[in-house]
Amino acid sequence: MEIKNKDLIKLYNLPEKVIFCKRCTISNQRPRITFDKDGICSACNFSEFKKNKIDWKKREDELKKLLDLHRKSNGEYDVIVPCSGGKDGSYVAHQLKYEYGMNPLTVTFAPSIYTDIGKKNLENFCRIGGFDNLLKTVSGNVHRKLMRLSFLYIGDNFQPFVYGQTNFPLHAAIQNDVKLIFYGENGEVEYGGDMKNAYSPTREITDHNKHYFSGKPPEFWEEHGVKKNDLVTYMAPDIKSIKDKKLEIHFFSYYKYWDPQENFYYCVEKTGFETNDQRSEGTYSKYASLDDKTDGFHYYLSYIKFGIGRSTSDSAHEIRDGKITRDEGIALVKKFDGEFPQKYFIETLDYMDISEDEFYRVIDSWRSPHLWHKNEKNEWELKFPIWKSNIF
Ligand SMILES: [Zn+2]
């Protein structure tokens, strides 16, 4: 396949001039994020709003009312919680079951290549946390093919997993006659993005394409020779059956203050959640996104495309939550953000059937000239890293 350089500015509607938020570590290169006239990003502004303007008692009353409408007393499941056994979904499921008396069916779309710790956490979640779980594992052959295509054409190996993570809960809800799906946080508002649903508890299925699929839903890959039969597992149920069922998707972060680090402490205590023995590549944390060996590629690609690596996203949220200062965040970004995903590099390449040479050509095709240049040693370098932001 011929690999052409991509026009990222056009593709993602990115501003040409890089600006960093004055309060956190995120830049205006994150797709769909907005900055106010004082240079503060939409996620920081939303975080202030969350801390100061929301009446959380009132929000919890809203939650109770909603759950009362859905709670069943005949032993059937009454809520679907997408959960990998990680800290966020586990926290939501545990709260709904033990604080609010719901009967959740937790659902998991299996990672591309499971890590030992990921498997263990899902097992702990069911065994120690006390949950029923439906694990969807798809054909490795199809998943591998889709992952390869997504890497080559849209520069994100994670896309097939995102299809499953987004659409499988919808199928599970319809099959189990459940009308309510509960996700954890609204990533668009918590991490910066489309603020459309910032003040609403629900997420609309019609936004999935834009927010999660980059405008390329599963059926897109038919153009690239993937058979429809193979894509069905990744596709959403037809919209009519979703509407007929009156299916609702809600965010727990609308109803209760969302703090990823607190979710982590909660799950260590209640669901047997365990951290990795070492930090994840590209960041300093040990407790987020642990289950898939291929996710290092996903975060690394975000670093290449937008100059925003895993450490930037993690530190930005922790600054907003008051866990670290902006200067500490900048130091962490400088130290870890562009770290190469070495640990599972060869395994992931083998899985996707991509050669090392092809990998680097694809990676370089996503380096936009407004973000990257080669330094005097002929090595790729970000033109405007945050730690130099006071001089440009
Ligand atoms: Zn910010």
Residues whose N, C-alpha, C, O or C-beta is under 5 A from the ligand:
A	BS01	ZN	C21 R23 C24 C41 C44
